[in-house]
Structures are given as C-alpha cells and as structure tokens.
Amino acid sequence: MGKRREPDDLSVHELIEGPTEILSSETLDAIRRPQALDADEQTHDLSASAAQVRSDLTGHGSAGTGSRERVELPRMPAPGALYRRAALGALPGLGGRRGADLPAVEFTVAGVRTDRAHLADYDRVCGFRLTDRLPATYPHVLGFPLTLRLMTAPGFPIPLTGVVHVGNRITTQRPITADEALDFTTFAQDLRPHDRGRQVDVVLVGSVDGEEVWRGVSTYLGRDRAPGGRDRGERPPAPTATARWRVEPHVGTEYARVSGDHNPIHTSRLGARLFGFRRPIAHGMWSKARCLAALETRLPDACTVEVAFKLPVPLPSTVNFTLLPDGAFALHDSRGRPHLAGLVR
C-alpha cells in the first residue's frame, strides 16, 4: 500500500466558526484552489426501517488495505477551512470534475486526544451522564473533520451540496476512556446506484495502540434526480412512546458548537429555507446520540448500533422516543411520523 505525508495546509488559523459566509470576489480570487462542495450531514430523506438496515458488518473493508494509498495528516483538519472549500467548489466555474469511482485513498491522523471539557459539553448537549467514558457517538465527532477531508478531496464522486445522511452504524469493541489517544482512519467504499442518485459508505475507524476499538459507517445519498411519485402505502400506527422530549431551537446551535458541523440548515432559519425547510432542523447525529443517551444503562460494552434517518426533526418540536423489543428503538413526531429507526445488537 502506498503511503505519503500531506503538507499541513489546513492550519487552525483557517478555522471559522458558524455558517460559511458569502465570500467577496477578492476572496474568491485568492483561494481558487478549493476541493469541492458543501458538507451537509443531514437527515431530510426517507430511508429503510430498522429491520431493513440490517447488514453484514463483516462486508466493510478495514483500514490499511493494499488497494488504497494512505495519506497521513499531522493533525485533524480545520473544519472551517473544509466548509469554505466546499462552498467554493459548489460555485460555477470553481468546482472540479466529479470522479466516476471512489478515490483509492485513506486519510489518517494519529494520537487524537479527548478534551474533557469538550466531552462534558457534548454529554450535556446530548443528554449523556458526565463520565470519563466516551459515548458511542463521540468518536464520530472527534473524527468528523477527517471524513470531511475525504469527502472534499479532488474527484470524490458525490458532491456534498445537498447530500443526504440516510444511515449510520457504529460498532464498539470495548469501552473507550478519555485518557486514551485514538488513531483515526477514514475511507469510502461501496459506491452504488440508488433510484434518486448514488449512495456511498464513508467509514471511520478508531484504534488504540494498533487495535481497532470503534468503527462508524455513515451512508450518504447524492441526489441527481427528482424523486418519482412513490406509493408509500398505509403507514403503520406509531408505537406507544416510552418518553417524550421537547427539542428546543438551541439544540441546533449547541450541537453545531460541540460537533463542528455548522451547516446553516441546523442553525439559521434563512439557511434552512435555502434548502427547502421552513425552519432549522436538528442534526441527525444529535438525534442518534439523544436516543443512545436514553439507552445508556442498557448498552453492552461491545455492540453495534445502527440507525436509519427518516424525516428531519424541525426546531422546535416535540418527539416521542420508543424502546421496542429485541433491541429496536424509534423516534416519531407527535403525529406518528418517523424520524429515526434504530437497532442495538
């Protein structure tokens, strides 16, 4: 497997907080080397039910295969710089050509440490207990800038503008504590057709001293055609709620702050309207984290938790959480429409 070290061209000084701003013509001229597209980790499309998202976890490739070139980064990329490049790449004349296939590359960063204050902030926003043990969803946040780097790489086949996060699967091998340094590797696999475009799995692997301890697989849909008229049939009645949560508008801004995902559809009414929503919507990974916080005392040390993201959670709103038999769980709105279907195994 080839290996090279990439220059540290994404310094912390490039980090920008909040939604990407409209850039002046001078700025555009100064940075006409973007990589592409808008990183949007959102959940505004229907996907399979919890039963339908069962899949063979062994079918996912592992980091370090001989078919991919390894690119070692000296530290985590700055998310703000990646969002800026993504926005520039989406503008006419600035975006590069999309590749027909997935890039044969994986990005790695070694020795990522947990900031305990940030961990505590994340726990509060998502409803977890304050401990030194990382929630199952927390490594996703730690490694998210690395996956953004992959998805904004030249030739990545799916543009991030309007991309839909339709599913996520996390596998934990054992508990991870805040004093352990994680090595992250990310790569993409299984580019496949979909009736509304193409789907791809973006894999993020966390290891400690060479041992894989955590793996996340996020499935994204790149839409290139309008949805056809589909007969969804009669929706089954929503199950009885185990708990009811009020999701306030500040959830969008607070989760953006702790996750680094500042997509304006979560934080701005105007930004949400630009993407066809009447008001901001919650991050899909906040919804998953909030569900796992409710299940925190029931989760085994080693498990797989997969979810299918369905209708978005508008802010504000009231949602119903339901614990179902055989490890299943669900999130519905007050009218019984599904937001999320999940399964623990």
BALUM-179537 format. One record per residue (C-alpha): residue number from 0; z negated, y, x; residue in one letter. Coordinates in Angstrom, 2 decimals, padded with zeros to 5 digits. Layout:
N
<NUM, <Z, Y, X>, 'A'>;
...
! end
This chain:
345
<0, <000.00, 000.00, 000.00>, 'M'>;
<1, <000.94, 003.40, 001.32>, 'G'>;
<2, <-001.80, 005.92, 001.90>, 'K'>;
<3, <-001.72, 009.60, 002.65>, 'R'>;
<4, <-004.09, 012.52, 002.51>, 'R'>;
<5, <-003.18, 015.51, 000.40>, 'E'>;
<6, <-003.90, 019.05, 001.55>, 'P'>;
<7, <-006.79, 020.67, -000.26>, 'D'>;
<8, <-004.60, 023.09, -002.23>, 'D'>;
<9, <-006.91, 023.29, -005.20>, 'L'>;
<10, <-009.94, 025.18, -003.97>, 'S'>;
<11, <-012.94, 026.18, -006.02>, 'V'>;
<12, <-011.69, 029.76, -005.88>, 'H'>;
<13, <-008.85, 028.70, -008.22>, 'E'>;
<14, <-011.28, 027.59, -010.91>, 'L'>;
<15, <-011.01, 029.69, -014.03>, 'I'>;
<16, <-013.40, 029.47, -016.93>, 'E'>;
<17, <-012.34, 029.42, -020.56>, 'G'>;
<18, <-008.88, 029.08, -022.11>, 'P'>;
<19, <-005.80, 029.75, -019.99>, 'T'>;
<20, <-004.77, 033.37, -020.40>, 'E'>;
<21, <-001.29, 034.85, -020.84>, 'I'>;
<22, <-000.04, 035.44, -017.32>, 'L'>;
<23, <001.76, 038.56, -016.18>, 'S'>;
<24, <005.27, 038.49, -014.73>, 'S'>;
<25, <003.77, 039.28, -011.30>, 'E'>;
<26, <001.50, 036.25, -011.55>, 'T'>;
<27, <004.39, 034.05, -012.65>, 'L'>;
<28, <006.44, 035.15, -009.65>, 'D'>;
<29, <003.53, 034.48, -007.32>, 'A'>;
<30, <002.93, 030.92, -008.46>, 'I'>;
<31, <006.32, 029.45, -009.29>, 'R'>;
<32, <005.33, 026.08, -007.97>, 'R'>;
<33, <003.43, 024.61, -010.89>, 'P'>;
<34, <003.37, 020.92, -011.53>, 'Q'>;
<35, <003.51, 020.88, -015.29>, 'A'>;
<36, <002.23, 021.08, -018.72>, 'L'>;
<37, <-000.81, 021.63, -020.78>, 'D'>;
<38, <-003.71, 019.24, -020.56>, 'A'>;
<39, <-004.82, 018.51, -024.10>, 'D'>;
<40, <-007.41, 015.84, -024.67>, 'E'>;
<41, <-007.40, 015.92, -028.41>, 'Q'>;
<42, <-007.54, 013.71, -031.39>, 'T'>;
<43, <-005.23, 015.04, -034.08>, 'H'>;
<44, <-003.21, 011.91, -034.82>, 'D'>;
<45, <-003.89, 008.74, -036.76>, 'L'>;
<46, <-004.22, 005.57, -034.68>, 'S'>;
<47, <-005.26, 001.97, -035.16>, 'A'>;
<48, <-008.53, 000.87, -036.71>, 'S'>;
<49, <-011.36, -000.56, -034.66>, 'A'>;
<50, <-010.10, -004.07, -035.24>, 'A'>;
<51, <-006.59, -003.14, -034.13>, 'Q'>;
<52, <-007.68, -001.58, -030.86>, 'V'>;
<53, <-009.00, -004.90, -029.54>, 'R'>;
<54, <-007.01, -005.75, -026.43>, 'S'>;
<55, <-007.30, -007.87, -023.33>, 'D'>;
<56, <-009.20, -005.80, -020.78>, 'L'>;
<57, <-008.00, -008.07, -018.01>, 'T'>;
<58, <-004.48, -006.83, -018.62>, 'G'>;
<59, <-005.28, -003.48, -016.99>, 'H'>;
<60, <-004.42, -003.18, -013.33>, 'G'>;
<61, <-007.09, -002.46, -010.75>, 'S'>;
<62, <-007.19, 000.34, -008.23>, 'A'>;
<63, <-005.64, -000.35, -004.91>, 'G'>;
<64, <-002.67, -002.50, -005.82>, 'T'>;
<65, <000.13, -002.73, -003.31>, 'G'>;
<66, <002.66, -001.15, -005.65>, 'S'>;
<67, <001.07, 002.31, -005.69>, 'R'>;
<68, <000.73, 004.90, -002.98>, 'E'>;
<69, <-002.84, 006.09, -002.57>, 'R'>;
<70, <-003.43, 009.84, -002.27>, 'V'>;
<71, <-006.90, 010.73, -001.03>, 'E'>;
<72, <-008.24, 014.12, -002.09>, 'L'>;
<73, <-011.07, 015.73, -000.12>, 'P'>;
<74, <-012.91, 016.69, -003.30>, 'R'>;
<75, <-012.41, 016.93, -007.04>, 'M'>;
<76, <-009.56, 019.28, -008.00>, 'P'>;
<77, <-010.42, 022.52, -009.75>, 'A'>;
<78, <-009.67, 022.04, -013.46>, 'P'>;
<79, <-008.83, 025.70, -013.97>, 'G'>;
<80, <-006.02, 025.58, -011.43>, 'A'>;
<81, <-004.61, 022.48, -013.09>, 'L'>;
<82, <-004.68, 024.10, -016.52>, 'Y'>;
<83, <-002.91, 027.13, -015.08>, 'R'>;
<84, <-000.22, 024.98, -013.52>, 'R'>;
<85, <000.09, 023.04, -016.75>, 'A'>;
<86, <000.61, 026.21, -018.76>, 'A'>;
<87, <003.19, 027.49, -016.30>, 'L'>;
<88, <005.03, 024.19, -016.31>, 'G'>;
<89, <005.39, 024.42, -020.07>, 'A'>;
<90, <007.25, 027.72, -019.86>, 'L'>;
<91, <011.08, 027.67, -019.96>, 'P'>;
<92, <012.61, 027.55, -016.50>, 'G'>;
<93, <009.32, 026.74, -014.77>, 'L'>;
<94, <008.64, 023.14, -015.77>, 'G'>;
<95, <010.07, 020.33, -013.68>, 'G'>;
<96, <012.05, 017.38, -014.96>, 'R'>;
<97, <010.12, 014.57, -016.59>, 'R'>;
<98, <010.32, 011.21, -014.87>, 'G'>;
<99, <011.71, 008.20, -016.70>, 'A'>;
<100, <008.98, 005.96, -015.31>, 'D'>;
<101, <005.37, 006.29, -014.25>, 'L'>;
<102, <004.76, 007.62, -010.73>, 'P'>;
<103, <003.76, 004.83, -008.32>, 'A'>;
<104, <000.75, 006.79, -007.11>, 'V'>;
<105, <-003.03, 006.76, -007.48>, 'E'>;
<106, <-005.38, 009.60, -006.67>, 'F'>;
<107, <-008.84, 009.03, -005.21>, 'T'>;
<108, <-011.92, 011.11, -004.46>, 'V'>;
<109, <-014.92, 009.61, -002.68>, 'A'>;
<110, <-018.60, 010.47, -002.83>, 'G'>;
<111, <-018.82, 012.34, -006.14>, 'V'>;
<112, <-022.45, 013.29, -006.75>, 'R'>;
<113, <-024.18, 013.98, -010.05>, 'T'>;
<114, <-025.75, 017.37, -010.57>, 'D'>;
<115, <-028.93, 016.56, -012.50>, 'R'>;
<116, <-028.97, 019.94, -014.23>, 'A'>;
<117, <-025.41, 019.37, -015.41>, 'H'>;
<118, <-026.30, 015.85, -016.53>, 'L'>;
<119, <-029.23, 017.18, -018.56>, 'A'>;
<120, <-026.96, 019.83, -020.10>, 'D'>;
<121, <-024.41, 017.16, -021.04>, 'Y'>;
<122, <-027.15, 014.97, -022.54>, 'D'>;
<123, <-028.35, 017.82, -024.73>, 'R'>;
<124, <-024.86, 018.73, -025.96>, 'V'>;
<125, <-024.02, 015.12, -026.86>, 'C'>;
<126, <-027.42, 014.02, -028.14>, 'G'>;
<127, <-028.46, 011.60, -025.38>, 'F'>;
<128, <-032.01, 011.21, -024.14>, 'R'>;
<129, <-032.81, 013.10, -020.93>, 'L'>;
<130, <-032.95, 010.43, -018.21>, 'T'>;
<131, <-031.54, 009.82, -014.72>, 'D'>;
<132, <-029.31, 007.10, -016.13>, 'R'>;
<133, <-025.73, 008.21, -016.75>, 'L'>;
<134, <-024.46, 007.80, -020.33>, 'P'>;
<135, <-021.43, 005.54, -020.54>, 'A'>;
<136, <-019.21, 008.55, -021.28>, 'T'>;
<137, <-020.49, 010.74, -018.44>, 'Y'>;
<138, <-018.30, 009.33, -015.63>, 'P'>;
<139, <-015.31, 010.29, -017.78>, 'H'>;
<140, <-016.42, 013.91, -017.44>, 'V'>;
<141, <-017.07, 013.56, -013.69>, 'L'>;
<142, <-013.62, 012.11, -013.08>, 'G'>;
<143, <-011.68, 014.14, -015.66>, 'F'>;
<144, <-010.28, 016.66, -013.10>, 'P'>;
<145, <-008.79, 013.75, -011.16>, 'L'>;
<146, <-006.97, 012.43, -014.22>, 'T'>;
<147, <-005.68, 015.95, -014.87>, 'L'>;
<148, <-004.32, 015.96, -011.32>, 'R'>;
<149, <-002.44, 012.75, -012.06>, 'L'>;
<150, <-001.07, 013.94, -015.38>, 'M'>;
<151, <000.16, 017.23, -013.90>, 'T'>;
<152, <001.82, 015.51, -010.94>, 'A'>;
<153, <005.57, 016.06, -010.49>, 'P'>;
<154, <007.59, 013.60, -012.51>, 'G'>;
<155, <004.81, 012.42, -014.81>, 'F'>;
<156, <006.85, 011.16, -017.78>, 'P'>;
<157, <004.85, 012.66, -020.65>, 'I'>;
<158, <004.41, 016.42, -020.88>, 'P'>;
<159, <000.87, 017.44, -021.61>, 'L'>;
<160, <001.82, 020.15, -024.09>, 'T'>;
<161, <000.70, 018.79, -027.44>, 'G'>;
<162, <-000.27, 015.39, -026.04>, 'V'>;
<163, <-002.50, 013.38, -028.41>, 'V'>;
<164, <-005.51, 011.40, -027.21>, 'H'>;
<165, <-005.32, 008.37, -029.51>, 'V'>;
<166, <-007.82, 005.98, -027.94>, 'G'>;
<167, <-010.40, 005.43, -025.24>, 'N'>;
<168, <-012.02, 002.31, -023.83>, 'R'>;
<169, <-014.97, 002.34, -021.43>, 'I'>;
<170, <-016.36, -000.69, -019.60>, 'T'>;
<171, <-019.69, -000.52, -017.78>, 'T'>;
<172, <-020.64, -003.30, -015.37>, 'Q'>;
<173, <-024.23, -002.13, -014.90>, 'R'>;
<174, <-026.35, 001.00, -015.29>, 'P'>;
<175, <-025.45, 003.92, -013.03>, 'I'>;
<176, <-028.15, 006.34, -011.93>, 'T'>;
<177, <-027.90, 009.99, -010.98>, 'A'>;
<178, <-028.70, 009.34, -007.32>, 'D'>;
<179, <-025.63, 007.13, -006.80>, 'E'>;
<180, <-022.42, 008.56, -005.36>, 'A'>;
<181, <-019.28, 007.49, -007.20>, 'L'>;
<182, <-015.82, 006.95, -005.73>, 'D'>;
<183, <-013.11, 007.62, -008.33>, 'F'>;
<184, <-009.54, 006.33, -008.51>, 'T'>;
<185, <-007.04, 007.15, -011.24>, 'T'>;
<186, <-003.58, 005.84, -012.05>, 'F'>;
<187, <-001.29, 005.42, -015.04>, 'A'>;
<188, <000.11, 002.21, -016.50>, 'Q'>;
<189, <001.87, 000.64, -019.46>, 'D'>;
<190, <004.29, 003.37, -020.47>, 'L'>;
<191, <005.62, 002.12, -023.79>, 'R'>;
<192, <007.61, 003.31, -026.80>, 'P'>;
<193, <005.94, 004.48, -029.99>, 'H'>;
<194, <007.50, 005.36, -033.33>, 'D'>;
<195, <006.61, 009.00, -032.67>, 'R'>;
<196, <007.35, 009.14, -028.94>, 'G'>;
<197, <005.81, 007.31, -025.99>, 'R'>;
<198, <002.30, 006.14, -025.11>, 'Q'>;
<199, <000.68, 005.71, -021.71>, 'V'>;
<200, <-002.68, 004.46, -020.48>, 'D'>;
<201, <-004.47, 006.62, -017.90>, 'V'>;
<202, <-007.05, 004.56, -016.02>, 'V'>;
<203, <-010.09, 005.99, -014.24>, 'L'>;
<204, <-012.20, 003.64, -012.10>, 'V'>;
<205, <-015.66, 004.45, -010.73>, 'G'>;
<206, <-017.05, 002.44, -007.81>, 'S'>;
<207, <-020.26, 002.43, -005.78>, 'V'>;
<208, <-020.08, 001.08, -002.22>, 'D'>;
<209, <-016.79, -000.62, -002.97>, 'G'>;
<210, <-018.00, -002.30, -006.18>, 'E'>;
<211, <-016.41, -001.30, -009.50>, 'E'>;
<212, <-019.19, -000.25, -011.86>, 'V'>;
<213, <-017.29, 001.74, -014.50>, 'W'>;
<214, <-013.77, 001.86, -015.92>, 'R'>;
<215, <-012.25, 004.14, -018.54>, 'G'>;
<216, <-008.82, 003.75, -020.13>, 'V'>;
<217, <-007.51, 006.67, -022.17>, 'S'>;
<218, <-004.38, 006.19, -024.27>, 'T'>;
<219, <-002.24, 009.26, -024.77>, 'Y'>;
<220, <000.72, 009.78, -027.09>, 'L'>;
<221, <003.51, 012.09, -026.03>, 'G'>;
<222, <005.34, 013.12, -029.18>, 'R'>;
<223, <009.08, 013.69, -029.06>, 'D'>;
<224, <009.96, 013.27, -032.70>, 'R'>;
<225, <008.54, 014.34, -036.03>, 'A'>;
<226, <006.62, 011.73, -037.99>, 'P'>;
<227, <008.59, 009.99, -040.69>, 'G'>;
<228, <007.28, 009.52, -044.16>, 'G'>;
<229, <004.86, 006.63, -043.99>, 'R'>;
<230, <003.24, 004.82, -046.84>, 'D'>;
<231, <-000.33, 004.52, -045.65>, 'R'>;
<232, <-001.32, 002.60, -048.73>, 'G'>;
<233, <-004.60, 002.96, -050.51>, 'E'>;
<234, <-007.45, 003.93, -048.21>, 'R'>;
<235, <-010.45, 001.58, -048.42>, 'P'>;
<236, <-013.70, 003.19, -049.54>, 'P'>;
<237, <-015.81, 004.67, -046.76>, 'A'>;
<238, <-018.87, 002.61, -045.79>, 'P'>;
<239, <-022.35, 003.85, -046.57>, 'T'>;
<240, <-023.49, 006.36, -043.97>, 'A'>;
<241, <-026.23, 005.43, -041.52>, 'T'>;
<242, <-026.67, 009.08, -040.53>, 'A'>;
<243, <-025.20, 012.45, -041.43>, 'R'>;
<244, <-024.58, 015.14, -038.81>, 'W'>;
<245, <-023.77, 018.80, -039.13>, 'R'>;
<246, <-021.26, 019.75, -036.41>, 'V'>;
<247, <-021.51, 023.48, -035.77>, 'E'>;
<248, <-018.83, 025.71, -034.18>, 'P'>;
<249, <-020.76, 025.99, -030.91>, 'H'>;
<250, <-020.15, 022.28, -030.26>, 'V'>;
<251, <-016.61, 023.13, -029.15>, 'G'>;
<252, <-017.64, 025.79, -026.64>, 'T'>;
<253, <-020.67, 023.88, -025.37>, 'E'>;
<254, <-018.76, 020.66, -024.78>, 'Y'>;
<255, <-015.96, 022.64, -023.10>, 'A'>;
<256, <-018.56, 024.08, -020.75>, 'R'>;
<257, <-020.07, 020.72, -019.74>, 'V'>;
<258, <-016.81, 018.74, -019.70>, 'S'>;
<259, <-014.42, 021.23, -018.12>, 'G'>;
<260, <-011.96, 020.76, -021.00>, 'D'>;
<261, <-011.34, 024.35, -022.09>, 'H'>;
<262, <-008.39, 023.65, -024.35>, 'N'>;
<263, <-008.47, 026.58, -026.81>, 'P'>;
<264, <-007.97, 024.33, -029.84>, 'I'>;
<265, <-011.66, 023.48, -029.39>, 'H'>;
<266, <-012.99, 026.95, -028.69>, 'T'>;
<267, <-010.77, 029.54, -030.38>, 'S'>;
<268, <-009.62, 029.99, -033.95>, 'R'>;
<269, <-006.41, 031.61, -032.71>, 'L'>;
<270, <-005.85, 028.83, -030.18>, 'G'>;
<271, <-006.36, 026.21, -032.87>, 'A'>;
<272, <-003.85, 027.92, -035.16>, 'R'>;
<273, <-001.24, 027.87, -032.40>, 'L'>;
<274, <-001.46, 024.07, -032.54>, 'F'>;
<275, <-001.39, 023.85, -036.33>, 'G'>;
<276, <-005.11, 023.74, -037.11>, 'F'>;
<277, <-006.81, 026.20, -039.43>, 'R'>;
<278, <-009.93, 026.25, -037.27>, 'R'>;
<279, <-011.16, 024.80, -033.96>, 'P'>;
<280, <-011.70, 021.04, -033.74>, 'I'>;
<281, <-014.25, 019.01, -031.81>, 'A'>;
<282, <-013.28, 017.21, -028.62>, 'H'>;
<283, <-012.55, 013.54, -029.24>, 'G'>;
<284, <-014.75, 012.50, -026.32>, 'M'>;
<285, <-017.64, 014.53, -027.75>, 'W'>;
<286, <-017.28, 012.51, -030.96>, 'S'>;
<287, <-017.40, 009.27, -028.98>, 'K'>;
<288, <-020.36, 010.46, -026.91>, 'A'>;
<289, <-022.26, 011.53, -030.02>, 'R'>;
<290, <-021.75, 008.10, -031.55>, 'C'>;
<291, <-022.95, 006.38, -028.37>, 'L'>;
<292, <-026.00, 008.62, -028.31>, 'A'>;
<293, <-026.85, 007.31, -031.76>, 'A'>;
<294, <-026.41, 003.75, -030.41>, 'L'>;
<295, <-028.14, 004.42, -027.09>, 'E'>;
<296, <-031.02, 002.00, -027.56>, 'T'>;
<297, <-028.69, -000.74, -028.80>, 'R'>;
<298, <-026.13, -000.73, -025.98>, 'L'>;
<299, <-026.42, -003.51, -023.38>, 'P'>;
<300, <-026.33, -002.65, -019.69>, 'D'>;
<301, <-022.88, -004.19, -019.33>, 'A'>;
<302, <-020.48, -003.69, -022.22>, 'C'>;
<303, <-017.15, -002.36, -023.39>, 'T'>;
<304, <-016.96, 000.44, -025.97>, 'V'>;
<305, <-013.55, 001.25, -027.40>, 'E'>;
<306, <-012.60, 003.81, -030.00>, 'V'>;
<307, <-009.51, 004.81, -031.93>, 'A'>;
<308, <-009.37, 008.53, -032.61>, 'F'>;
<309, <-008.13, 009.36, -036.08>, 'K'>;
<310, <-008.39, 012.66, -037.97>, 'L'>;
<311, <-009.86, 015.58, -036.00>, 'P'>;
<312, <-013.35, 016.89, -036.69>, 'V'>;
<313, <-012.96, 020.56, -037.78>, 'P'>;
<314, <-015.63, 023.02, -036.71>, 'L'>;
<315, <-017.87, 023.44, -038.57>, 'P'>;
<316, <-018.11, 020.32, -040.71>, 'S'>;
<317, <-020.41, 017.53, -041.84>, 'T'>;
<318, <-019.65, 013.99, -040.66>, 'V'>;
<319, <-021.04, 010.61, -041.65>, 'N'>;
<320, <-021.86, 008.06, -038.94>, 'F'>;
<321, <-021.96, 004.39, -039.95>, 'T'>;
<322, <-023.20, 001.40, -037.99>, 'L'>;
<323, <-021.22, -001.66, -039.07>, 'L'>;
<324, <-021.66, -005.40, -038.46>, 'P'>;
<325, <-020.54, -007.14, -035.26>, 'D'>;
<326, <-020.79, -004.08, -033.05>, 'G'>;
<327, <-018.46, -001.83, -035.02>, 'A'>;
<328, <-019.16, 001.81, -035.89>, 'F'>;
<329, <-017.27, 004.62, -037.60>, 'A'>;
<330, <-017.23, 008.34, -038.23>, 'L'>;
<331, <-015.95, 009.75, -041.56>, 'H'>;
<332, <-015.83, 013.11, -043.23>, 'D'>;
<333, <-017.62, 013.91, -046.47>, 'S'>;
<334, <-014.56, 012.74, -048.46>, 'R'>;
<335, <-014.48, 009.36, -046.74>, 'G'>;
<336, <-011.53, 010.10, -044.45>, 'R'>;
<337, <-011.88, 008.51, -040.99>, 'P'>;
<338, <-012.42, 010.49, -037.81>, 'H'>;
<339, <-013.13, 007.62, -035.43>, 'L'>;
<340, <-013.34, 003.82, -035.46>, 'A'>;
<341, <-015.25, 002.11, -032.67>, 'G'>;
<342, <-016.37, -001.26, -031.40>, 'L'>;
<343, <-019.01, -002.38, -028.89>, 'V'>;
<344, <-018.63, -005.75, -027.22>, 'R'>;
! end
